[in-house]
C-alpha cells in the first residue's frame, strides 16, 4: 500500500517541451486528497525547480516544519516546499577537476552548477538554449571554470550520444568513491557526489515522513532514476524509458507525451492508497 509518491521531473512529470499539464497538476492534487504525500526529484539545480513547484501549487507546511518536498542535483540537495536548501552534498574539488579535464579532452561541452548559478565557457553550445528553457534562468559565462567551489553538478553535454557513453565509461575508473557519473538524458552526463542519488533522496524523504520504504512509490524514466526505483515499495517506469529502466520497475505507464504521469497516478498509485481506519 502506498503512502507517498516520489517523482522524477524531466521525462516524467513534464512533457517533452518542459510543461506541467493540467492533468499532471490535477493528479498531484488527487494524491493530496487521498492522503498520499508527494515530492519531486531532479538532476536540475534548485533554481531550476521553481517553475515546477509553482505550476503544481506546492505550498509550505502549515505547521511551519521544514520537510523535504523536492531534491535537486539527482538528490544532492534536499529542498523544502519553499525550495530552501535543507542539506547539500557538493562534488569534491579533485573529482570536479577530473571531470572537467576529461570532458575538455573529448571535446564535450561542460557546464558547472552551484546552488545558485549555472556556469559555462561557451554560451553557443548545442544544448544551452534548451537547458535555459528547462531551468528557467540564463547561464553565467566565464573565461574558465577553474577554481569554482561548492559544485552541485558538472554536466557534459553533446549531441553525440555514443561519445557521451564513452565518456561515462572513461570517467568511472578515474573518479573517487565519493563521486558518480550517470546520464540524466542521452545528451547529458551528470557528475555529482556519490551520495547525490535519488535513492538517498527517497530514503531521506521517507525518514522525514516517518514511513518505511515499503510505503513509498517512485516513478521515473532514466538510469539516474534506478536508485529510487530499485528501493521503493512500488516502482513505475515511464513508457519513454529505455528497456533497462522499464524492466526494473513494477509497472510501466504511458510516455510523457501521453500523460504517463497522470495515468500512473490514476491506474497504479491511487488504487493502492492506504485507507485510514474510521
Backbone as CSV, one residue per row, in Angstrom:
resi,resn,N_x,N_y,N_z,CA_x,CA_y,CA_z,C_x,C_y,C_z
1,UNK,0.841,-1.194,0.000,0.000,0.000,0.000,0.880,1.249,0.000
2,UNK,0.413,2.287,-0.646,1.232,3.474,-0.895,0.784,4.641,-0.023
3,UNK,1.757,5.284,0.624,1.504,6.492,1.398,2.218,7.719,0.831
4,UNK,3.160,7.508,-0.113,3.958,8.627,-0.623,4.451,8.288,-2.027
5,UNK,4.433,9.293,-2.922,4.966,9.138,-4.278,6.086,10.136,-4.499
6,UNK,7.229,9.639,-4.971,8.350,10.495,-5.352,8.518,10.394,-6.864
7,UNK,8.525,11.545,-7.526,8.566,11.560,-8.990,9.795,12.274,-9.526
8,UNK,10.367,11.700,-10.568,11.339,12.401,-11.396,10.615,13.548,-12.105
9,UNK,11.372,14.487,-12.649,10.765,15.646,-13.325,10.876,15.512,-14.847
10,UNK,12.065,15.703,-15.403,12.222,15.704,-16.861,12.093,14.293,-17.416
11,UNK,11.215,14.157,-18.397,10.925,12.855,-18.962,9.812,12.125,-18.232
12,UNK,9.341,12.696,-17.121,8.337,12.030,-16.295,7.183,12.979,-15.957
13,UNK,7.467,13.926,-15.084,6.424,14.832,-14.612,6.074,15.900,-15.643
14,UNK,7.037,16.258,-16.487,6.795,17.291,-17.503,6.785,16.669,-18.892
15,UNK,6.186,17.372,-19.819,6.141,16.943,-21.214,7.497,17.197,-21.869
16,UNK,7.713,16.714,-23.096,8.992,16.994,-23.759,9.305,18.480,-23.909
17,UNK,8.278,19.336,-23.942,8.547,20.773,-24.026,8.615,21.434,-22.646
18,UNK,8.724,20.600,-21.600,9.007,21.045,-20.226,7.819,21.737,-19.550
19,UNK,6.620,21.333,-19.859,5.451,21.919,-19.223,4.750,20.905,-18.323
20,UNK,4.075,21.431,-17.301,3.195,20.640,-16.443,1.802,20.729,-17.026
21,UNK,1.223,19.620,-17.419,-0.113,19.648,-18.000,-1.164,19.782,-16.897
22,UNK,-2.364,20.241,-17.246,-3.445,20.274,-16.256,-3.719,18.902,-15.647
23,UNK,-3.608,17.843,-16.449,-3.844,16.503,-15.915,-2.780,16.120,-14.884
24,UNK,-1.534,16.484,-15.138,-0.470,16.183,-14.179,-0.687,16.958,-12.884
25,UNK,-1.049,18.227,-13.001,-1.324,19.032,-11.804,-2.499,18.457,-11.023
26,UNK,-3.557,18.075,-11.734,-4.719,17.504,-11.060,-4.382,16.177,-10.386
27,UNK,-3.477,15.417,-10.996,-3.067,14.143,-10.404,-2.359,14.369,-9.079
28,UNK,-1.499,15.396,-9.005,-0.815,15.716,-7.759,-1.829,16.130,-6.698
29,UNK,-2.829,16.910,-7.083,-3.878,17.306,-6.134,-4.685,16.099,-5.684
30,UNK,-4.906,15.150,-6.582,-5.644,13.938,-6.228,-4.869,13.110,-5.213
31,UNK,-3.548,13.111,-5.321,-2.733,12.426,-4.326,-2.953,13.028,-2.942
32,UNK,-2.940,14.344,-2.871,-3.146,15.027,-1.594,-4.514,14.693,-1.028
33,UNK,-5.534,14.713,-1.881,-6.892,14.411,-1.425,-7.004,12.990,-0.889
34,UNK,-6.178,12.093,-1.422,-6.193,10.690,-0.992,-5.281,10.445,0.202
35,UNK,-4.634,11.507,0.698,-3.742,11.360,1.838,-2.380,10.813,1.486
36,UNK,-1.997,10.896,0.216,-0.697,10.410,-0.241,0.259,11.592,-0.382
37,UNK,1.399,11.501,0.274,2.395,12.556,0.163,3.019,12.575,-1.221
38,UNK,3.632,13.720,-1.584,4.247,13.851,-2.908,5.501,14.714,-2.817
39,UNK,6.535,14.300,-3.514,7.760,15.087,-3.655,8.334,14.806,-5.032
40,UNK,9.137,15.735,-5.559,9.763,15.523,-6.866,11.266,15.678,-6.753
41,UNK,11.974,14.866,-7.533,13.437,14.878,-7.521,13.933,15.046,-8.950
42,UNK,15.083,15.699,-9.088,15.534,16.046,-10.433,17.037,16.225,-10.468
43,UNK,17.597,16.105,-11.656,19.005,16.456,-11.837,19.171,17.975,-11.946
44,UNK,18.080,18.711,-12.069,18.167,20.170,-12.180,18.743,20.800,-10.911
45,UNK,19.259,22.050,-11.035,19.680,22.784,-9.838,18.451,23.297,-9.092
46,UNK,18.602,23.737,-7.846,17.437,24.221,-7.095,16.636,25.301,-7.820
47,UNK,17.326,26.288,-8.407,16.601,27.364,-9.098,15.775,26.836,-10.262
48,UNK,16.217,25.734,-10.842,15.522,25.168,-11.992,14.249,24.429,-11.642
49,UNK,13.934,24.330,-10.340,12.718,23.641,-9.915,11.610,24.605,-9.497
50,UNK,11.901,25.897,-9.521,10.920,26.880,-9.077,9.650,26.834,-9.926
51,UNK,9.816,26.725,-11.249,8.648,26.693,-12.129,7.797,25.459,-11.914
52,UNK,8.443,24.334,-11.582,7.705,23.098,-11.314,6.861,23.251,-10.054
53,UNK,7.478,23.758,-8.994,6.753,23.949,-7.736,5.583,24.903,-7.918
54,UNK,5.801,25.974,-8.684,4.733,26.942,-8.907,3.601,26.337,-9.727
55,UNK,3.935,25.604,-10.794,2.912,25.008,-11.644,2.071,23.981,-10.892
56,UNK,2.683,23.278,-9.937,1.960,22.268,-9.167,1.230,22.858,-7.962
57,UNK,1.510,24.108,-7.653,0.869,24.724,-6.500,1.365,24.170,-5.184
58,UNK,2.675,23.830,-5.130,3.247,23.287,-3.900,3.230,24.373,-2.828
59,UNK,2.670,24.054,-1.658,2.539,25.021,-0.577,3.375,24.598,0.630
60,UNK,3.912,25.580,1.379,4.655,25.248,2.601,3.747,24.540,3.601
61,UNK,4.330,23.730,4.467,3.567,23.066,5.513,2.976,24.100,6.459
62,UNK,1.738,23.929,6.800,1.057,24.911,7.644,1.565,24.913,9.072
63,UNK,2.216,23.833,9.502,2.727,23.788,10.870,4.117,24.410,11.000
64,UNK,4.635,24.930,9.885,5.922,25.612,9.937,7.130,24.703,9.928
65,UNK,6.937,23.398,9.890,8.064,22.476,9.856,8.656,22.433,8.445
66,UNK,9.950,22.204,8.369,10.642,22.191,7.077,10.885,20.747,6.657
67,UNK,10.002,20.218,5.858,10.103,18.844,5.387,10.582,18.840,3.940
68,UNK,11.311,17.802,3.519,11.721,17.707,2.112,10.517,17.604,1.184
69,UNK,10.460,18.492,0.205,9.387,18.454,-0.791,9.954,18.251,-2.189
70,UNK,11.272,18.395,-2.312,11.929,18.247,-3.612,13.399,17.958,-3.368
71,UNK,14.054,17.490,-4.417,15.504,17.285,-4.367,16.090,17.688,-5.705
72,UNK,17.196,18.417,-5.656,17.913,18.853,-6.860,19.212,18.067,-6.978
73,UNK,19.923,18.250,-8.096,21.216,17.596,-8.329,21.137,16.084,-8.118
74,UNK,20.085,15.446,-8.650,19.914,13.997,-8.513,19.833,13.543,-7.057
75,UNK,19.389,14.438,-6.188,19.301,14.103,-4.773,20.392,14.725,-3.933
76,UNK,21.310,15.456,-4.549,22.410,16.070,-3.816,22.003,17.218,-2.928
77,UNK,20.868,17.853,-3.216,20.359,18.944,-2.388,18.895,18.669,-2.065
78,UNK,18.583,18.528,-0.783,17.198,18.373,-0.354,16.608,19.750,-0.109
79,UNK,15.370,19.954,-0.569,14.719,21.260,-0.508,13.367,21.140,0.173
80,UNK,12.968,22.201,0.911,11.624,22.200,1.474,10.653,22.782,0.456
81,UNK,9.401,22.977,0.858,8.376,23.427,-0.089,8.638,24.828,-0.621
82,UNK,9.446,25.619,0.092,9.858,26.939,-0.397,11.100,26.856,-1.269
83,UNK,11.603,25.622,-1.492,12.844,25.350,-2.207,14.055,25.918,-1.491
84,UNK,13.932,26.063,-0.162,15.078,26.394,0.677,15.892,25.122,0.892
85,UNK,17.216,25.234,0.811,18.078,24.065,0.913,18.122,23.556,2.352
86,UNK,17.811,22.276,2.522,17.876,21.622,3.825,19.205,20.914,4.025
87,UNK,19.758,20.353,2.970,21.058,19.691,3.031,21.670,19.702,1.635
88,UNK,23.014,19.599,1.580,23.714,19.710,0.302,24.987,18.879,0.347
89,UNK,25.186,18.061,-0.687,26.397,17.248,-0.828,27.160,17.726,-2.072
90,UNK,28.138,18.622,-1.910,28.880,19.128,-3.070,29.875,18.107,-3.605
91,UNK,30.183,18.239,-4.876,31.188,17.407,-5.520,32.573,17.831,-5.039
92,UNK,33.437,16.864,-4.734,34.786,17.185,-4.285,35.599,17.877,-5.364
93,UNK,36.520,18.738,-4.943,37.312,19.523,-5.901,38.147,18.636,-6.823
94,UNK,38.733,17.563,-6.291,39.585,16.697,-7.114,38.765,15.979,-8.178
95,UNK,37.588,15.486,-7.802,36.725,14.823,-8.775,36.209,15.811,-9.818
96,UNK,35.939,17.032,-9.389,35.497,18.064,-10.331,36.571,18.314,-11.381
97,UNK,37.837,18.388,-10.950,38.938,18.631,-11.881,39.071,17.495,-12.886
98,UNK,38.911,16.255,-12.414,38.994,15.096,-13.300,37.912,15.159,-14.363
99,UNK,36.686,15.465,-13.959,35.573,15.531,-14.911,35.766,16.662,-15.912
100,UNK,36.166,17.828,-15.428,36.376,18.968,-16.325,37.454,18.656,-17.362
101,UNK,38.538,18.056,-16.923,39.638,17.745,-17.841,39.235,16.699,-18.871
102,UNK,38.506,15.671,-18.443,38.128,14.624,-19.392,37.154,15.155,-20.433
103,UNK,36.155,15.919,-19.996,35.204,16.473,-20.963,35.916,17.384,-21.971
104,UNK,36.836,18.190,-21.480,37.575,19.082,-22.375,38.407,18.280,-23.382
105,UNK,39.029,17.204,-22.920,39.878,16.407,-23.803,39.073,15.690,-24.878
106,UNK,37.779,15.438,-24.611,36.934,14.735,-25.564,36.077,15.682,-26.401
107,UNK,36.253,16.991,-26.205,35.501,17.962,-26.982,34.033,18.037,-26.613
108,UNK,33.723,17.746,-25.360,32.339,17.760,-24.875,32.084,19.063,-24.124
109,UNK,30.980,19.726,-24.408,30.631,20.963,-23.706,30.507,20.694,-22.211
110,UNK,30.965,21.642,-21.401,30.962,21.474,-19.952,30.178,22.598,-19.288
111,UNK,29.293,22.206,-18.378,28.552,23.161,-17.557,28.798,22.830,-16.096
112,UNK,28.864,23.862,-15.262,29.024,23.684,-13.819,27.838,24.359,-13.122
113,UNK,27.216,23.619,-12.227,26.092,24.148,-11.465,26.446,24.201,-9.984
114,UNK,26.264,25.377,-9.380,26.335,25.520,-7.928,24.901,25.665,-7.419
115,UNK,24.736,25.889,-6.133,23.378,26.055,-5.602,22.652,27.225,-6.262
116,UNK,23.400,28.252,-6.671,22.763,29.473,-7.186,23.026,29.753,-8.655
117,UNK,24.074,29.189,-9.228,24.486,29.614,-10.561,24.705,28.449,-11.518
118,UNK,24.606,28.782,-12.801,24.957,27.881,-13.907,26.107,28.543,-14.650
119,UNK,27.263,27.910,-14.656,28.482,28.493,-15.188,28.961,27.715,-16.403
120,UNK,29.397,28.428,-17.428,29.931,27.785,-18.629,30.883,28.724,-19.348
121,UNK,31.580,28.181,-20.318,32.520,28.966,-21.124,31.929,29.300,-22.486
122,UNK,31.225,28.355,-23.087,30.696,28.533,-24.438,29.174,28.717,-24.406
123,UNK,28.683,29.950,-24.539,27.239,30.183,-24.493,26.516,29.716,-25.751
124,UNK,27.273,29.330,-26.781,26.675,28.883,-28.034,26.671,27.365,-28.165
125,UNK,26.915,26.661,-27.070,26.903,25.205,-27.088,25.559,24.663,-27.560
126,UNK,25.595,23.435,-28.080,24.435,22.856,-28.769,23.164,22.880,-27.923
127,UNK,23.265,22.593,-26.608,22.068,22.452,-25.781,21.868,23.589,-24.784
128,UNK,22.604,24.677,-24.933,22.497,25.777,-23.976,21.090,26.379,-23.980
129,UNK,20.559,26.677,-25.158,19.214,27.264,-25.226,18.174,26.306,-24.671
130,UNK,18.340,25.028,-24.962,17.422,24.016,-24.448,17.457,23.977,-22.918
131,UNK,18.660,24.008,-22.356,18.788,23.959,-20.899,18.248,25.225,-20.251
132,UNK,18.460,26.366,-20.891,17.927,27.608,-20.341,16.407,27.565,-20.294
133,UNK,15.792,26.999,-21.318,14.338,26.837,-21.318,13.907,25.899,-20.197
134,UNK,14.698,24.861,-19.953,14.359,23.878,-18.931,14.460,24.461,-17.529
135,UNK,15.592,25.081,-17.198,15.810,25.535,-15.826,15.218,26.907,-15.552
136,UNK,14.941,27.671,-16.604,14.265,28.951,-16.415,15.160,30.103,-16.036
137,UNK,16.476,29.969,-16.216,17.362,31.101,-15.981,18.596,30.966,-16.876
138,UNK,19.270,32.081,-17.099,20.392,32.121,-18.039,21.700,31.751,-17.345
139,UNK,22.649,31.214,-18.110,23.957,30.887,-17.527,24.828,32.126,-17.360
140,UNK,25.844,31.987,-16.533,26.881,32.994,-16.394,28.096,32.512,-17.190
141,UNK,28.596,33.358,-18.081,29.706,32.980,-18.954,31.025,33.403,-18.317
142,UNK,31.940,32.423,-18.191,33.263,32.678,-17.635,34.332,32.379,-18.676
143,UNK,35.527,32.913,-18.459,36.636,32.593,-19.352,37.156,31.180,-19.107
144,UNK,37.047,30.716,-17.871,37.477,29.369,-17.498,36.684,28.926,-16.284
145,UNK,36.628,27.610,-16.079,35.866,27.064,-14.963,36.761,26.635,-13.808
146,UNK,38.008,27.036,-13.846,38.952,26.707,-12.775,38.565,27.447,-11.488
147,UNK,38.760,26.780,-10.371,38.592,27.438,-9.082,37.173,27.544,-8.577
148,UNK,36.202,27.024,-9.300,34.818,27.070,-8.835,34.652,26.056,-7.699
149,UNK,34.046,26.462,-6.602,33.812,25.575,-5.465,32.311,25.469,-5.196
150,UNK,31.947,24.566,-4.302,30.541,24.386,-3.973,29.744,23.882,-5.160
151,UNK,30.344,22.960,-5.924,29.701,22.452,-7.145,28.692,21.361,-6.792
152,UNK,27.472,21.541,-7.259,26.462,20.514,-7.065,26.456,19.499,-8.184
153,UNK,26.813,19.958,-9.384,26.774,19.056,-10.547,27.623,19.629,-11.666
154,UNK,28.365,18.754,-12.331,29.018,19.083,-13.593,28.318,18.288,-14.680
155,UNK,28.003,18.930,-15.780,27.311,18.275,-16.886,28.194,18.298,-18.123
156,UNK,28.378,17.128,-18.719,28.960,17.031,-20.041,27.818,16.924,-21.037
157,UNK,27.799,17.798,-22.029,26.669,17.871,-22.951,27.143,17.768,-24.400
158,UNK,26.513,16.859,-25.155,26.836,16.717,-26.573,25.701,16.008,-27.292
159,UNK,25.528,16.339,-28.562,24.524,15.656,-29.374,24.994,14.271,-29.808
160,UNK,26.266,13.963,-29.567,26.831,12.659,-29.931,26.636,11.697,-28.760
161,UNK,25.544,10.939,-28.775,25.212,10.053,-27.660,26.274,8.978,-27.450
162,UNK,26.858,8.476,-28.536,27.892,7.450,-28.420,29.140,8.011,-27.749
163,UNK,29.483,9.247,-28.077,30.633,9.890,-27.446,30.390,10.049,-25.947
164,UNK,29.178,10.425,-25.570,28.852,10.610,-24.160,28.901,9.279,-23.412
165,UNK,28.486,8.219,-24.078,28.568,6.893,-23.463,30.029,6.510,-23.213
166,UNK,30.902,6.834,-24.162,32.333,6.551,-23.975,32.899,7.385,-22.830
167,UNK,32.435,8.618,-22.719,32.892,9.480,-21.631,32.456,8.921,-20.276
168,UNK,31.249,8.408,-20.204,30.760,7.813,-18.966,31.629,6.627,-18.563
169,UNK,31.956,5.788,-19.539,32.805,4.624,-19.277,34.209,5.044,-18.857
170,UNK,34.733,6.077,-19.503,36.090,6.531,-19.193,36.172,7.192,-17.823
171,UNK,35.117,7.884,-17.408,35.137,8.598,-16.137,35.084,7.665,-14.934
172,UNK,34.342,6.579,-15.065,34.059,5.708,-13.924,35.317,5.317,-13.139
173,UNK,36.387,4.825,-13.791,37.572,4.410,-13.016,38.438,5.570,-12.536
174,UNK,38.184,6.770,-13.041,39.009,7.916,-12.674,38.490,8.638,-11.436
175,UNK,37.193,8.602,-11.232,36.583,9.307,-10.112,36.814,8.547,-8.811
176,UNK,36.828,9.274,-7.714,36.942,8.642,-6.405,35.622,7.978,-6.040
177,UNK,35.613,7.258,-4.936,34.374,6.621,-4.473,33.357,7.642,-3.979
178,UNK,33.769,8.916,-3.876,32.859,9.976,-3.434,32.152,10.663,-4.592
179,UNK,32.341,10.169,-5.817,31.715,10.801,-6.978,31.087,9.745,-7.876
180,UNK,30.170,10.207,-8.711,29.455,9.290,-9.601,29.082,10.030,-10.883
181,UNK,29.129,9.321,-12.007,28.735,9.890,-13.304,27.621,9.037,-13.901
182,UNK,26.492,9.670,-14.189,25.346,8.983,-14.776,24.666,9.902,-15.777
183,UNK,24.139,9.320,-16.841,23.404,10.120,-17.811,21.986,10.389,-17.317
184,UNK,21.597,11.657,-17.313,20.225,12.032,-16.981,19.380,12.160,-18.249
185,UNK,20.051,12.295,-19.376,19.433,12.263,-20.701,20.467,11.629,-21.629
186,UNK,20.057,11.261,-22.817,21.020,10.673,-23.747,22.112,11.670,-24.118
187,UNK,21.842,12.964,-23.923,22.778,14.017,-24.308,23.390,14.731,-23.107
188,UNK,23.094,14.303,-21.862,23.669,14.907,-20.657,24.314,13.814,-19.794
189,UNK,25.565,14.018,-19.405,26.225,13.160,-18.440,26.480,13.976,-17.182
190,UNK,25.838,13.598,-16.078,25.923,14.340,-14.827,26.980,13.738,-13.912
191,UNK,27.832,14.582,-13.373,28.832,14.159,-12.386,28.485,14.840,-11.065
192,UNK,28.216,14.037,-10.039,27.799,14.557,-8.738,28.528,13.800,-7.628
193,UNK,28.327,14.239,-6.411,28.787,13.479,-5.255,28.090,12.126,-5.263
194,UNK,28.767,11.087,-4.785,28.192,9.746,-4.799,26.921,9.658,-3.965
195,UNK,26.815,10.481,-2.915,25.601,10.480,-2.093,24.453,11.210,-2.771
196,UNK,24.766,11.911,-3.855,23.744,12.660,-4.590,23.054,11.718,-5.567
197,UNK,22.228,10.826,-5.010,21.465,9.950,-5.882,20.028,9.890,-5.389
198,UNK,19.129,9.527,-6.286,17.712,9.621,-5.965,17.262,8.567,-4.958
199,UNK,18.047,7.499,-4.826,17.739,6.531,-3.785,17.914,7.138,-2.405
200,UNK,19.019,7.866,-2.201,19.228,8.542,-0.922,18.179,9.606,-0.676
201,UNK,17.772,10.299,-1.742,16.718,11.303,-1.595,15.417,10.649,-1.146
202,UNK,15.067,9.527,-1.754,13.843,8.829,-1.375,13.909,8.373,0.079
203,UNK,15.074,7.848,0.505,15.227,7.424,1.896,15.044,8.600,2.857
204,UNK,15.630,9.747,2.508,15.521,10.919,3.374,14.083,11.411,3.467
205,UNK,13.398,11.420,2.331,12.001,11.862,2.317,11.149,10.912,3.142
206,UNK,11.377,9.612,2.992,10.641,8.619,3.777,10.910,8.795,5.266
207,UNK,12.186,9.049,5.615,12.529,9.227,7.019,11.835,10.416,7.641
208,UNK,11.800,11.545,6.926,11.120,12.732,7.445,9.620,12.507,7.569
209,UNK,9.066,11.660,6.685,7.628,11.369,6.731,7.296,10.262,7.721
210,UNK,8.326,9.638,8.292,8.098,8.555,9.226,7.552,7.303,8.570
211,UNK,7.967,7.053,7.328,7.438,5.924,6.568,8.538,4.921,6.244
212,UNK,8.154,3.669,6.127,9.084,2.653,5.630,9.134,2.736,4.116
213,UNK,10.197,2.200,3.525,10.314,2.208,2.067,9.198,1.408,1.414
214,UNK,8.627,0.458,2.134,7.530,-0.346,1.591,6.327,0.508,1.247
215,UNK,6.183,1.651,1.908,5.038,2.522,1.666,5.361,3.660,0.697
216,UNK,6.567,3.611,0.117,6.982,4.638,-0.832,6.836,4.122,-2.264
217,UNK,6.330,4.958,-3.149,6.291,4.666,-4.585,7.204,5.655,-5.291
218,UNK,7.764,5.246,-6.428,8.644,6.113,-7.207,8.344,5.936,-8.682
219,UNK,8.514,7.018,-9.440,8.281,6.969,-10.882,9.384,7.743,-11.590
220,UNK,9.921,7.176,-12.693,10.984,7.843,-13.420,11.200,7.231,-14.788
221,UNK,12.235,7.727,-15.491,12.418,7.301,-16.880,13.860,7.047,-17.297
222,UNK,14.854,7.390,-16.455,16.245,7.278,-16.906,17.096,6.517,-15.901
223,UNK,18.340,6.245,-16.303,19.239,5.458,-15.458,19.454,6.107,-14.101
224,UNK,19.453,7.442,-14.041,19.653,8.098,-12.746,18.440,7.977,-11.833
225,UNK,17.343,7.405,-12.336,16.167,7.131,-11.504,16.192,5.734,-10.899
226,UNK,17.074,4.875,-11.386,17.091,3.485,-10.928,17.347,3.371,-9.434
227,UNK,18.152,4.261,-8.878,18.472,4.172,-7.455,17.231,4.274,-6.583
228,UNK,16.231,5.033,-7.031,15.000,5.108,-6.239,13.985,4.048,-6.671
229,UNK,13.962,3.713,-7.954,13.022,2.691,-8.417,13.326,1.342,-7.776
230,UNK,14.610,1.072,-7.544,15.014,-0.234,-7.028,14.724,-0.419,-5.545
231,UNK,14.532,0.672,-4.793,14.289,0.530,-3.353,12.871,0.888,-2.938
232,UNK,12.116,1.528,-3.820,10.740,1.902,-3.468,9.873,0.653,-3.331
233,UNK,8.879,0.734,-2.456,7.962,-0.380,-2.305,7.215,-0.692,-3.575
234,UNK,6.940,0.350,-4.377,6.290,0.158,-5.674,6.932,1.128,-6.653
235,UNK,7.360,0.634,-7.817,8.075,1.469,-8.784,7.377,1.464,-10.132
236,UNK,7.418,2.626,-10.789,6.752,2.815,-12.079,7.737,3.431,-13.051
237,UNK,7.837,2.867,-14.234,8.668,3.425,-15.303,7.778,4.089,-16.335
238,UNK,8.264,5.163,-16.893,7.545,5.836,-17.964,7.645,5.029,-19.260
239,UNK,6.658,5.190,-20.139,6.683,4.490,-21.413,7.827,4.914,-22.297
240,UNK,8.372,6.110,-22.066,9.509,6.604,-22.842,10.849,6.187,-22.246
241,UNK,10.831,5.392,-21.180,12.070,4.935,-20.544,12.743,3.863,-21.398
242,UNK,14.072,3.763,-21.313,14.770,2.673,-22.012,14.441,1.326,-21.383
243,UNK,14.787,0.268,-22.081,14.389,-1.084,-21.663,14.876,-1.436,-20.267
244,UNK,16.112,-1.052,-19.914,16.632,-1.453,-18.605,15.879,-0.807,-17.461
245,UNK,15.388,0.420,-17.674,14.601,1.093,-16.636,13.219,0.465,-16.538
246,UNK,12.620,0.197,-17.677,11.285,-0.424,-17.652,11.321,-1.805,-17.019
247,UNK,12.376,-2.568,-17.288,12.456,-3.918,-16.734,12.694,-3.897,-15.230
248,UNK,13.210,-2.784,-14.691,13.479,-2.685,-13.256,12.251,-2.264,-12.455
249,UNK,11.180,-1.854,-13.143,10.003,-1.320,-12.465,8.920,-2.367,-12.278
250,UNK,8.046,-2.104,-11.305,6.901,-2.985,-11.066,5.797,-2.771,-12.094
251,UNK,5.742,-1.573,-12.669,4.706,-1.249,-13.646,5.259,-0.246,-14.641
252,UNK,4.645,-0.210,-15.813,5.036,0.742,-16.860,3.799,1.517,-17.277
253,UNK,3.908,2.839,-17.313,2.804,3.693,-17.708,3.041,4.211,-19.128
254,UNK,2.225,5.135,-19.579,2.391,5.735,-20.903,3.583,6.699,-20.887
255,UNK,3.922,7.243,-22.046,5.054,8.156,-22.146,4.675,9.548,-21.641
256,UNK,5.682,10.415,-21.510,5.394,11.775,-21.077,4.801,12.617,-22.206
257,UNK,4.649,12.029,-23.363,3.896,12.685,-24.440,2.404,12.356,-24.355
258,UNK,2.087,11.378,-23.520,0.724,10.865,-23.471,0.225,10.771,-22.031
259,UNK,0.520,11.790,-21.227,0.021,11.881,-19.849,0.399,10.671,-19.001
260,UNK,1.630,10.167,-19.220,2.055,8.989,-18.473,2.045,9.169,-16.970
261,UNK,2.446,10.352,-16.482,2.454,10.575,-15.038,1.035,10.532,-14.481
262,UNK,0.132,11.282,-15.101,-1.252,11.317,-14.610,-1.886,9.930,-14.667
263,UNK,-1.602,9.190,-15.731,-2.161,7.835,-15.854,-1.589,6.910,-14.795
264,UNK,-0.319,7.086,-14.457,0.287,6.252,-13.420,-0.366,6.505,-12.068
265,UNK,-0.615,7.766,-11.770,-1.291,8.101,-10.509,-2.676,7.472,-10.475
266,UNK,-3.403,7.601,-11.563,-4.774,7.070,-11.623,-4.810,5.547,-11.603
267,UNK,-3.927,4.918,-12.390,-4.024,3.467,-12.584,-3.279,2.654,-11.529
268,UNK,-2.175,3.207,-10.985,-1.328,2.408,-10.115,-1.231,2.913,-8.679
269,UNK,-1.240,4.236,-8.499,-0.992,4.784,-7.164,-2.273,4.913,-6.348
270,UNK,-3.258,5.610,-6.867,-4.486,5.827,-6.105,-5.178,4.522,-5.703
271,UNK,-5.205,3.505,-6.584,-5.820,2.243,-6.150,-5.078,1.560,-5.007
272,UNK,-3.810,1.965,-4.770,-3.029,1.367,-3.700,-2.905,2.295,-2.497
273,UNK,-3.700,3.353,-2.460,-3.645,4.274,-1.327,-4.050,3.564,-0.039
274,UNK,-3.325,3.876,1.042,-3.658,3.294,2.337,-4.956,3.921,2.813
275,UNK,-5.915,3.085,3.104,-7.210,3.552,3.588,-7.170,3.659,5.117
276,UNK,-7.474,4.857,5.608,-7.454,5.051,7.047,-8.648,4.353,7.702
277,UNK,-8.410,3.739,8.843,-9.496,3.081,9.582,-10.368,4.125,10.258
278,UNK,-11.700,4.083,10.056,-12.577,5.083,10.683,-12.451,5.045,12.204
